[in-house]
Amino acid sequence: MKIAIAGDDPAALYAAILLRKQRPEWQVTLVGKGAASPQPAHILTNAVKPSLALRDSDVAGIILRASLSFSGLRVRRNFRGSVQQQTIKGLRYSAIDDSVLLRILVDAAREAGCVESHDFAMPDADLVIVGDCRVLSAMGLAAGSLAAPGQPSDELVCHFEIARTGQEIEFDFVETGNGLFHAMLIPATAQSSSLIVSASRSALAQAGQLEADAESIHGFCSALLPELIGSAKLTLQSAGWSPFETTLSSRWSAGNVAVIGAAASLPHYSVGLAARSGFEDAEALVDQLLSRASVDDALSGWQALRLPKAQSLHRAANASAEWLRHAEQHFSMPIQRFAFSCATRSLRLNYTHVKSADPAFTREVDGIVSGPAVGSGNEPPPPMFTPYTLRGMTIPNRLSFSPMCMYSANEGTVNDFQLVHLGSRAVGGFGLVFAEMTNVRPEGRMTYQCAGMYAPEHVTAFRRITDFVHSNTQAKIGIQLAHAGRKGSISRSWERDKPLTKEQEWETLAPSAMAFTPDRPLPREMSVKDIQDVTDAFARAARMSEEAGFDMIEIHAAHGYLLSSFISPLSNKRTDAYGGSLENRMRFPLEVMEAVRANFPQEKPISVRISASDWRTDGIQPRDAIEISKMFQARGADIIAVSSSGVTAERRPAVVERLYQLAFSDAIRNEGGVPTMTVGGVLSHGDCNTIIASGRADICLMARGALNDPYFPQHAAKQQGWRMKWPDPYARAAETPVRAG
């Protein structure tokens, strides 16, 4: 087989080495050498991925000997002249200079028997592996669909080599009055480091830097970052201020051409593991080529294996980049907490990693989060076990069981199932448990088996549950009040949400006469009287919730139910005072908010659940969510439960990962100044502690994870050596050791 390797890219070159060593009879030709421009240093290992184990141990050994190992992360913050810094010790990294890595791989490829050519055409190649999109056109290849365009970004960067090294990765944040600038320094060799300075286009324009020449850029950055640069020599590696264009192609091959490395996947530089991921891509590609009957089959199997990995890395990199671009929203935090938030910005590195690396620093962060809430022995609790107060209600920890529909009520009346369901989570240690979505009118239910709060017997049944929680646990209990709107009149989830028969279904309500799906009933567009009637029903349900003994109410204005469908432009097409602008679309939900607040004791808190994004460009955007949250807060909401999607039947987002909605909560809390509860992929005590310590939310909501483990808080406490109080009948559980295996 004849294979051409096009472009100087670590993944492509490593693939060439593996192919020659495992199939010496194959002809592997390197073309397009020297096409690559200097790249920042590559981070090869970190606290999450502490070792580099490549298939070719010889190459891995050379790379590791040439890389620089160091330990620590330094964060420096300059807010208009006031400089603070914090070092987190013990976080181990290794990195390698880009040119050094390429030289190692080119030499290894030559030694393996690869030949070199300047013939870009390669007309007789059986397979062309491209590591640099820019050589595709030079090679005359009909593979334009593989060259994914760079993702548009307002961020512009300058890349320098700086003649200094150190023992930490460094992040500098400077608020100049023109906007935020941030810098990342990665030690690369014993004499030099990579320095990437970044800012928004508008900040650079205000600073007069958009069209600056090299001399001006040197002077500007030296003055901007005196603590970081000092007198060290800077060598500009990029063509001035330019976008760092991330790429992620959805198609990694066409015909006999495959893209790999930066041509297939280039995440934001701040995540640092792109080359490492490329090596893994190369190993998987070679495995497929050696085991499949045809090149087509091999390329298809390779993409199926590795594209999801690339997408996952991009999600982590995007989370990192988003945090860096909006770091100023965290400037009000003490420097220790700010540094912790920076360290965990990608959500891959979490509280558990940081605590293992630098327990003294983590203890300091714990103390800042807990304040006077000190545990036994004067040790502050892990962040997830700090109390939290809303109005007159204090919950013992930051863990909440999220409202989840159980579809087990009888004519709206809950029963023993809900008693055990909610009681077990309270006994299990959740500081706040929420009863399921509870509907304020019979026709506001989704199913015949949904819970209600519109009849006297509903109060009695719920009172039995709240009394149990209050008598036997330290937990507080809330209720989520809702109206399903156009998503009503269906069967239960395990019956696949099928529409009911004509004899079973009831009339549903919506802001506009638009069915949720074509097979659902067409809802009736609500009149102003309907709006007032539903508002009155929420007010009545609030009074009944107080009678039932609830400590808190959550208003459900998310997931496409009635209030949410008024907020989203995708479902609200009205032309009256309840449609059109965001202010008009919010009118009805805010009227409900005011009615519930007026009919629930002032000392008891109210939360509102919102969909912070419809995951469509023509729907609610995260920027809207900040304004929506502030509007609810101004009408009496104490905290916002931040979720997303549900307004349409489309699956959005396509892939759900850990903490996939946390960025929305972060923005609402730290830019909007509104307390938040976050939900969505909260899976571990590492996640919970990271969320609270980094200040991205005030409470962690668990849903499916808490269905799986109703005693999650108690188990998490024991794993961390923190003692939680059990109910007296369960006190012996505290002394029971936990064994694995």
N, C-alpha and C positions, 0 to 999 in steps of 0.2 A: 504494500500500500504506500502511496505517496501522500505525504501530509505537509502542508505549508503552515507555518506559524507566523502570523503577521502582527508586527508591532511589539515594542518593548513594554511588556506588562508582566508582572510577577507570575500571575496565574497561567498565562500562555506559555511563558518560558518553562515553568515547572511541568506543565503538561508535555512539552517537548522532551524534557529530560526523562520523564517516566515512560513515555512511548518508546524512546530509543533503547532504554535499558530493558524494558520488558519485551520488546519486539525488535531486536537488532536488525532483522531483515527488512524492516520498514525504512523508507527514506523520509527523513524529517528535515525540512528546510526552513531556516529562519530568514524571513524577508521583512523589510521595513525597519531595520535596526536604526536606532537613533531618532526615531520619530517622536518619542515621548518627551514631554517637557518636565522639568523638575517638579516633584511632588513632595508634600510634607512627609516627615518621617512616619514610618509605619509602626503603630503599637501592635506588638505581637502577642503579648500576654498581659493579663490584669488579674484582679482579685477574683473575678468570676471565671475566667479561663486562665488558670495559673501556669499551664505548661503548653509547649508546642511539640506535638508528636506527629511528625510527617511520615508518610509511607517510606520515603527515601531517607534513611537515617543519616547517610553521609551528608546529604544536602542540609538536613536539619541541623546537624552538628556544626557545619560551617556557618550557617546563618546565626545560630545561637552564640557561637564564639565571637562573631562580629557584632552582635547586638549589644546594647547597653542596658544593664539591669539597674534599677533604682527603686527607691521606696518612699512614697509620700506624695501628697497633693497639697499644694499651697494655693489659697484663694485670697486675692487682694481686692478690696473695694474702695474706690475713690469717688465719694459723692461730693462733687464741687469743692474739692480741696481737702476734705477730711478723709484721711487714709486709714483703713483698718485691714488687718490680715489675719489669717488663721491657717495653720498647717495641720493636716490630718496625717499622722504617722502610720507606718506599717502597711499601707496599700502598695503592694508590689506590682511593678510593671517591667516590661522589657520592650525596647524599641530599636529600630534600625534605620539608618539613613537610606533614603530611596535610591540614591546612586550606588551606594555600597551593596544593597540588596540586588539591584539589577546586574551589577558586575559579577557577583557571586553566581547568579543564575545563568548568565551568558557563558561564563567560563565553564560551568558544569554542563551546559548544553553542548558546548564544543567538545568537551572531554568525552561526553556520551556518544559523540559521532554525528551530531547534527551538522549540516552544511549550511553555508550562508549564500544568499543570492540577493541581487537587486532587481530581479525580474518580478515585478509586482503581478504580472498577469497569471503566471502559474497555470497555463491552460490544461495541463494534464494531471493536476492534483486531484486525488480522490476525496480529500477533505482539507478545507481551509479553516484554521482556527484563528480568529481575529481578536486581539486583545486591546485594540485601539480603534475606536470608531472612525478616526480621521483617515485611516489608511484604506477604508472600504472603497471610496471613490477612486483613490489612486490605483487600486488594484482592478478597477473596472468591473467590480462585482455587482450583480443585480440583487443586492441584499439591503436595499434602503429601508425596508420594514424592520430590519434588525437594529438599526441605529436609532435607538430611542432618544428623542430630543431631551436636552437638559431641562430639568424641572424649573419653571420660572421662580425666581426669588428676588426679593427686594434687598437681600443681603449681598454686599460686595466685600471682597477680601483682598488682602495683600499677603503674599507669602515671602518670608525672609529666611535666609540662613543667618544665624547670629553666633558670633564667635564666643560663646560661653556655654557651659553645661551646668548641670546641677543634679540634685538628688530627688527632685520632685517634678511632676507635671505642675505647671503653674497656670492659673487663670487670673487675669486682671480685668476688672470692670471699671470703666470710667464714665461718669455722667458729666458731660462738659457744658451743659446748657444748650448745646446744639443737638444733643441726642446721646444715646448710649453707644460707647465703643467697647468692644471686648477683645481680649487677646488670649491665645492659648500657646504655651511654650512646651515643646516635647523634646527632652534631652535625646540626642541621636548618636553622638560619638563622644569620645573623651575630650574633644575640643569644641564641639558645636552642637547647636540645637536648631530645631525648626520653630519658627515663630509665625503664627497666623493672626493677623489683626483684621477685625471685621466691624462693619457698621452698616446701617441702612443707607440707602441711596440718599434719602432726605437729610440724614445727619451729615453725610459727606458733602452734600451740596451746600449746607449751611456753614460747614467748616472750610469751604473753598477748595475741596480736595478732589472733586469728581474728575477733573482733567489734569491733575497735578503730574509733573514729571518726577523722575526718580529722585532727584536731589530734594525736591519739596516733600516728597513722601518720607524720605529718610528723616528730614528735620522734624516733620510733623509727628511721626511716630516716636522719635526719640524724646520730644517734649511731652508727648502724651503719656509715655510709660517710663518715667525716669527710674522708678524703683526696679523695674524688670530689666531694662536695657542698660542703664548706667552708661559706662564708657565703652561697652562692647561694640565691635564692628558689625554693621548690618550689611548683608548682601541681598539685594532684591532678586527674588527668584521668579516672580510673576510679572506680567506686563501691566504694572500699575494696579489700580483698583478694578477688579473684575468679578463677575459672578463665579461662585463655586458651583458648577452645574452638576448636581447629582443626577444619576441615570439609573433607571430600572426598566429594562426591556421585558415586555410580556412574552416575547418570542425569542428564543435563544438559537434558533437555527432556521435556515431556509435553503433547500437543496443540499448542496455539499458544503455550505458555509455555516460555521458556528461562531457565536460571539461568547467571550469569556472575560473574566476580570472586569476592568473598567468599562469595556464595551458592553457588557451585559448588566453590570451592577456596580455602581459607585455611590455608596452612601455618604452622608455628610461627614466631613473629616473629623468632627469632634468625637465620633464613636470609636474611631481608631483601629478597627479590626478588619478592614476591607481586604488587605493582602492575605491575612490568615484565612478568611472566608474563601478567597480566590484559590488558595492552595487546596482547600477541601473540595471546591468545585472541580479543580483539575484532576484530583484523585478519583472522584466519582465519574468524570468523563472517560478517563482511561479504563476504569473498571467496565463501563458500559461498552466501550469499543472492543474490549477483549472478550466480552461474554455474549454479545448479541450477534445475530446472523448477518445483519446489514448495518451500514452507517446510519440509515434513516431510523431504524429501530433503536440504535444506540443513542442517537441524539434525542429522540422522543423520550426514552426512559430516563436519560440524564436530566432533562428539563423537569420532568415530573418529580424527580428526587430533590433537586437543588433549588428550583425557583422558590418554593415555600420558605426555604432557609434564608434566601436573599431577601424575600419580602419581610421576614421577621426581623432581620438585621436593620432593614430600612425603617421599620417602625420604631425600633430603639433609637436609631440615629435621628429620626425626625423628632422624637420626643426630646432628645438632647439639644438639637438645633433650636427647637421652639423655646425651650427653657432659656437658652443663651440669648436669644433675640429679645426675650421679655424679662431678662434678669432684674431690671429695675423695679418690677412689681414686687420683688422680694426684698428691696433695700431697707424696708422698715424693720426687718428682723435683726436680732443681734447677730454679730458676725459669725458666731459659732453655728447658729441655725442656718444662716445663709450659706456657709461653706458646706454644711451637711446636705442642703438642698441641691447645691451645685454638684457635689460628688455623686448624688443619686439621680441626677437629671434624666438619664436614659431609662431608668427603672429596671435596669439589669443588675447593677450594683445596688444593694439595699442595706437596711439597718443592720442586718445580721453580719454582712461582710465588714461593714465599718466597725462594728463593735468588736469583732474578732481581731481586726487590725489595730485599733486604737481605743481600748476600753476606757481610758481616762478621758479622752475627748468625748466619747459617747455618753459617759456619765455626766459630763458638763452639759451636753445637749439635753439629756433627760431632766436635769435640774431646772433648766430654763423652761422646758415645756410644762413641767409639773408645778413650778412655783412653790408655794408653801405646802403642797400636797405631798408630804414626805412619808415614805413607808417605814417599815420596821428597820431598826438599826440606822436610821437617818439616811438610808439609801433611797434615791428617787426611784419611782416605779418606771418600768418601760413605758414609752409614750402612750401605748394603747391602753394602759391601765390607769391613766390619770383621769380624775373626775372632770366633768364638764357641766356648766350651769347655763340654762336658758330660762330667763325670767326667774320664777320661784322654784324651778325644778332643777335638781342636780342629779345627774346620772353617775354611777360609780366608775364607769370606764367609757372608752370611746367606741365600743363595739355595739352595733345595733342590728337586730334582726329585721330585714327588709320586709315590707308587706308583700305577700305572695298569695295569689288566689288559690284556694283549696277546692272550690266547687263542691262543697259538702254540706251546705246549709239546706234547711227545709223551709221554703217560703220566706227566705231571708233570715231565718233564725239559726244561729250557730248552736253547736251541740258539744258532746263529749270529745269529738275529734279535735275541735279548735281548743278545747280546754287542755288536752294533752299536748297538742301541737305548739301552742304558745307557752304553756306552763313549762314544758321541757326545755325550751330555749332560755326562759328566765332562770330556771334551776341550773342550767348549763353555764350561766354566768354572763349572758349578754346584758349590758347595762340598760338597754332600751329595746323593747320588743314592740313591733307594730302588728296589729291585727290586719288581716287582708283587706284589699280593696272592698270597701263597704258602701253600698249604693244608697243614695238618698231618696230614691223613688223606685217602685217595682219595675217600671219600664226603663229605669236606668241601669238595670243589671245586664251583664253579658249573657248569663245563662240562668236557667231556672234555679240552679243550685248556688248562686252567688249570695254572699252575705248582704244584709240590709240594715238600715237604721231609719225606719219609717213607721214602725209599729211598736206598741208598748211591750210586746213579748220579746222584741229585739233587745230592749234595754235590760230586761231581767236576765236574759241568756248571757249577754256580755258582762253583766255585773258579777256573775258567778266566776268568770275568768279573771276580771280585774281584782276581785277579792282574793283569789288564789295567789296571784302574782304578788300583791301587796303583803299578804299574810306570811308567805313562805320564802320570799326572796328579797334581794335589795334592788331588783330591777324596777324601772318605770315602764309603763305600757301606754302606747299610743294607738290611735285608730286612723285609718286612711279613708277619708270621705270622697266619694266619686260619683260620677254619672257616666255610663259607657258611651252615650251618644250613638253615632252610627255604627259602632263596633258591637252593639248589643244584638240580642236575638240570635244566638248561635248555640252550638252544643259545647260540651266541655273540652278542654285541651287534649285529653287522652282519647277523645272521640273526634280529634282532628279539626276542632272548631268549625264543624260543618253547619251550613245554614239549616234552620229548622224547617219543618214542613209548613205549608200554608196554614194549616189548622193550628200549629203550635206557635208560630211567630207572632210578634207584636210590633206595633209601630215604633220606629226609632226616630230620634231627633238629631239635627245637625245644624250648623250655621248655614249650610247650603245643601240643596237637594242633590247630593252626590253620594253614591254608594261607595262603601269602603273597597269592595271588590265587585266585579260584575255579577257574581252569584249571590251577593248579600241583598237584603231588602233595601229599596230606595228610601232614604230617610225623608222626613218632612222638614222643610226649612222652618226654623223657629221664628215665631212672631215675637214682638216685644213682650206680649203677655206671657208667652212660653218662657222667655228669659226671666221674667219676674217670678213666675211660678217655681222655676228650678232654683233661683236664688233663695226664695223662701224655704224651699225644701232643704237646702244646705244649712240655713239658719236653724231650722227645726232640728236637723240632725246634730248640729253642734250642741244645742241644749240637751238633747237626749244623750249625747256622748258624755256630758258632764254628769248626768244622772247615772250613767252606767259606770262611772268611776274612772274614766280615762284621764291620764296625766297630760296628754298632748293630743293634738289633732294634726294630721297631715292632709292637705288638700291636694287631690290628684289632678294636676294640670299637665300631664305628660302622656306620651305613648299613643296619641291620637284619640283619646277619649274626649268627652264633650268639651271640656274647657280647653284642652290642648288643640282640638280641631278648630276652635275659634282663634287661637293664637297663630296657627300656621297659615301662611298664604296658600299652601297647597290644598287646603280643605275649606278655607273661608273665602268665598267669592262674593260676599255681600257688598252692596253699594250704599247701605245706610250707615248709621252712626256706629254700628258694630262690625264694620268691615272696612277694608282699604288699608290705611296706614297701620303701623304697629300700635300706635296709641289707640286707635279705634278697635283693632282686633283684641286688645287687652281689656277693653271696657267691661265686658261681661265677666271674665275671670277676676278682675279687680273688684267688681261689685260683689261677687261671691266671697272674696277675701274679706271685704269689709263686713259683710253680713255674718260670717263665721266668727270674726274677731269680736263683733259686738255681742255675740250670743254665747261666748265661752269665757270663763273667768280670766280676768286680766293677768293674774299671777301665773297662768298656765300658758305654755308656748304653743305656737302654730308653725308648722313647716309647710312648704309647698314643693311638690315634685314637678320638675319641668323637663321637657326635652330640649337640651341645649343645642342640638343639631338635628336637622332632618336628613342629613347626609346627602343633600341635593343642593345644587347651586341656586335653585329657585325657591328653596325653603328657608327655614330658620337657620341662621348662621351663629357660630359661637359669639360673635360681636353682639348680635341681637340678644343672646341669652344673658349677657351682662346687664343690658338695659331692662330686660324682663325681670330679672332678679331684683334689681334696684326698685322697680315699680312695686313689686310685691312687698319688699321690705318697707317702703314708704307707707303702705297700707296696713302694716302690723305684722308681717311675717317675720319670724325670728331667725329662721335658717332655711336654706334651699337644698332640697335633695336633687342632685344633679344627675340626670339620666339623658337618654337621647333616643331618637328614631320612633317608630310606631305610628306615624301619621299616615303613611302609605303601606301597602302590603308588600312593597319591595323589601328584600333582605338587605338592610343597611346597618352597619358596614358589612361588607362581604365576608370579612374574617374578623372574628372576635378574639382578642388576646387579653392577657392579664392587664388590668387597670386601663382598659382602652378608652375610658371616659374621664380619666383623672385630669387630663389637661383642661377640660371644660370647667371642672370644679376649681382648679388652680386659678384660672383667669377670673372666675366670678368672685372667688374669695380674696385674691390678692390685688387684682386690678379694680374690681367692682366694690370691694370692701364689704362683701356680704358673707356671713358665715355659711358654710356648706357641709353637706353630707355627700360622700361619694359612693357610687355603686357601680359594679361591673367588673368582674374578674378579680375581686379581692379574695385571694386564695390562701394566704399564709400569715403567720404572725410577723414575718419579715416585711410583707406588704403593708400590714396595718401600722407597724412602728414607723416604717419609712414615710407613709402618707402623713401621719400626725407630726413626726419630728421635722419633716421638711415643710410643714405648713401648707400643704396642698389641699387639705380638708380638715374639718374639725371633728367629724365622726365618720367611721367606716361602716357602711351598710353591707351586710352579707346576705345573700339570697340562696342560690343553689348550694354554695359551700356549707351553709348552716342547715340546709335540709339533710345534707350528707352527714354532718357532725353537729348535733344540737348542743354538744358540750365543748365546742371549739374553744371558747374563752378559757375554760378550766384546763383543757389540754395544753393550750398555748402558754398559760401561766406556768404550768408544771415544767414544760420544756425550757422555759427561761429562768427557772428558779425563783419565780415570784409566787407568793402564796395568796390566793384568793379565798374569800370566805365561802364555804359551802352552806347550804341550809342545814340546820342542826341534825336532821335525820340522816344526812349524807356526810357528816363530818369525818367519818372513818375513811372516806375516799381520799382525803388529803394525805393520808399516810400510805396510800397504796402506790408502790413503785410501778413505773411504766416500762415494760420490756419490749424491745423490738425483735421480731422474728420468733 
